[in-house]
Amino acid sequence: MQWWFVGAAALAGSFIAIQAAANSALRDSLGSPWYAAFFSITGTMACAILFLVCIRPPLPTTSMLRDGAWWNWIGGPLGA
């Protein structure tokens, strides 16, 4: 077993707690949970776009997008 996976998993788990505290502080400073959610999601999208620009994966084809099961697409709205 590669032990660094255990450390990476523990670090990723700690980020969940940090994210909750950061989002709560953002809500308090903005005075609105709606704006806090908006800016949090905007930051997530900016990081995702930067990551995709850096690694340059091939774009999915329309058949790849069309042939997936319907439930493949509910992760985003459920995560928001």
SVG drawing of the C-alpha trace seen along z (x, -y; Angstrom):
<svg xmlns="http://www.w3.org/2000/svg" viewBox="-32 -42 36 44">
<polyline fill="none" stroke="black" stroke-width="0.4" points="0.0,0.0 1.2,-3.4 1.1,-5.4 1.0,-8.8 -2.6,-8.0 -3.6,-7.9 -2.0,-11.2 -3.6,-12.7 -7.0,-11.4 -6.6,-12.9 -5.5,-16.2 -8.5,-16.2 -10.8,-15.4 -9.5,-18.3 -10.2,-20.6 -13.9,-19.9 -13.9,-21.3 -11.8,-24.3 -14.2,-24.9 -17.2,-24.9 -15.6,-27.4 -14.4,-29.6 -17.9,-29.7 -19.4,-30.6 -17.0,-33.4 -17.7,-34.6 -21.4,-34.5 -20.9,-36.6 -18.7,-39.2 -21.0,-39.5 -24.2,-39.5 -25.9,-37.0 -25.7,-33.3 -26.7,-33.7 -23.7,-35.9 -21.4,-33.6 -22.7,-30.6 -22.3,-32.5 -18.7,-33.5 -17.8,-30.1 -19.1,-28.5 -17.4,-31.1 -14.1,-30.3 -14.7,-26.6 -15.4,-27.2 -12.3,-29.4 -10.1,-26.7 -11.7,-24.0 -11.3,-26.2 -7.6,-26.9 -7.0,-23.2 -8.5,-22.3 -6.5,-25.0 -3.3,-23.7 -3.9,-20.0 -5.7,-20.5 -7.8,-17.3 -9.5,-16.5 -13.1,-17.8 -15.8,-15.2 -17.7,-14.4 -21.4,-15.0 -22.1,-11.3 -20.1,-11.0 -22.4,-13.7 -25.6,-12.3 -25.0,-8.6 -24.5,-9.0 -27.2,-7.9 -29.5,-10.7 -28.3,-10.4 -24.7,-11.3 -25.8,-14.9 -27.3,-15.3 -24.0,-15.5 -23.6,-19.2 -27.0,-20.4 -26.9,-18.1 -23.5,-19.4 -24.6,-23.0"/>
</svg>
